[in-house]
Amino acid sequence: MKYKLDIKRDVDGPAGDYLLWLPFGFRFSDEIVHVRGFDTIAEIRKAAKNDVVQCDCDDCKKSIAEFKRLFD
């Protein structure tokens, strides 16, 4: 599964102080974090394309399992 950036859903904050909130199942490649701050939308687009990988941390596994239980 590959992360697809959705600016309206995943980005929050005023210009110059953006936060990218990754949905459960994804994290940034260099550490197990699901949110990161950015100065520009261009930086967010680059990070979403190059730095986001699938996550299998306990929180993601638990949340995905709960979602599947509720909606499957």
One Martini backbone bead per residue (centre of mass of N, CA, C, O) as a GRO file, in nm:
protein
   72
    1MET     BB    1   0.098   0.035   0.022
    2LYS     BB    2   0.039   0.377  -0.071
    3TYR     BB    3   0.082   0.697  -0.010
    4LYS     BB    4  -0.173   0.959  -0.030
    5LEU     BB    5  -0.201   1.279  -0.059
    6ASP     BB    6  -0.420   1.488   0.160
    7ILE     BB    7  -0.447   1.803   0.235
    8LYS     BB    8  -0.727   1.827   0.381
    9ARG     BB    9  -0.678   1.575   0.579
   10ASP     BB   10  -0.339   1.592   0.661
   11VAL     BB   11  -0.337   1.911   0.685
   12ASP     BB   12  -0.216   2.153   0.927
   13GLY     BB   13  -0.224   2.490   0.956
   14PRO     BB   14  -0.050   2.755   0.907
   15ALA     BB   15   0.139   2.928   0.726
   16GLY     BB   16   0.466   2.799   0.804
   17ASP     BB   17   0.298   2.569   1.010
   18TYR     BB   18   0.288   2.272   0.917
   19LEU     BB   19   0.101   1.960   0.942
   20LEU     BB   20   0.166   1.611   0.901
   21TRP     BB   21  -0.085   1.361   0.911
   22LEU     BB   22  -0.070   1.032   0.939
   23PRO     BB   23  -0.211   0.757   0.884
   24PHE     BB   24  -0.275   0.466   0.960
   25GLY     BB   25   0.015   0.276   0.834
   26PHE     BB   26   0.206   0.534   0.864
   27ARG     BB   27   0.546   0.670   0.820
   28PHE     BB   28   0.847   0.784   0.875
   29SER     BB   29   1.154   0.653   0.774
   30ASP     BB   30   1.357   0.768   1.018
   31GLU     BB   31   1.097   0.730   1.207
   32ILE     BB   32   0.844   0.672   1.458
   33VAL     BB   33   0.637   0.891   1.300
   34HIS     BB   34   0.305   1.066   1.223
   35VAL     BB   35   0.434   1.360   1.261
   36ARG     BB   36   0.512   1.677   1.085
   37GLY     BB   37   0.687   1.966   1.024
   38PHE     BB   38   0.630   2.254   0.799
   39ASP     BB   39   0.673   2.539   0.580
   40THR     BB   40   0.573   2.389   0.312
   41ILE     BB   41   0.403   2.229   0.063
   42ALA     BB   42   0.650   2.128  -0.095
   43GLU     BB   43   0.769   1.966   0.143
   44ILE     BB   44   0.530   1.778   0.177
   45ARG     BB   45   0.532   1.649  -0.104
   46LYS     BB   46   0.817   1.533  -0.084
   47ALA     BB   47   0.777   1.361   0.173
   48ALA     BB   48   0.536   1.191   0.070
   49LYS     BB   49   0.709   1.063  -0.164
   50ASN     BB   50   1.002   0.986   0.008
   51ASP     BB   51   0.927   0.941   0.354
   52VAL     BB   52   0.693   0.729   0.324
   53VAL     BB   53   0.588   0.444   0.516
   54GLN     BB   54   0.509   0.166   0.637
   55CYS     BB   55   0.333   0.069   0.940
   56ASP     BB   56   0.387  -0.167   1.245
   57CYS     BB   57   0.294  -0.059   1.489
   58ASP     BB   58   0.091  -0.102   1.752
   59ASP     BB   59  -0.107   0.132   1.694
   60CYS     BB   60  -0.166   0.060   1.400
   61LYS     BB   61  -0.258  -0.229   1.433
   62LYS     BB   62  -0.493  -0.167   1.627
   63SER     BB   63  -0.650   0.039   1.449
   64ILE     BB   64  -0.689  -0.142   1.200
   65ALA     BB   65  -0.836  -0.373   1.345
   66GLU     BB   66  -1.073  -0.201   1.445
   67PHE     BB   67  -1.172  -0.105   1.171
   68LYS     BB   68  -1.226  -0.388   1.055
   69ARG     BB   69  -1.428  -0.476   1.271
   70LEU     BB   70  -1.639  -0.243   1.208
   71PHE     BB   71  -1.630  -0.262   0.858
   72ASP     BB   72  -1.642  -0.590   0.778
   0.00000   0.00000   0.00000
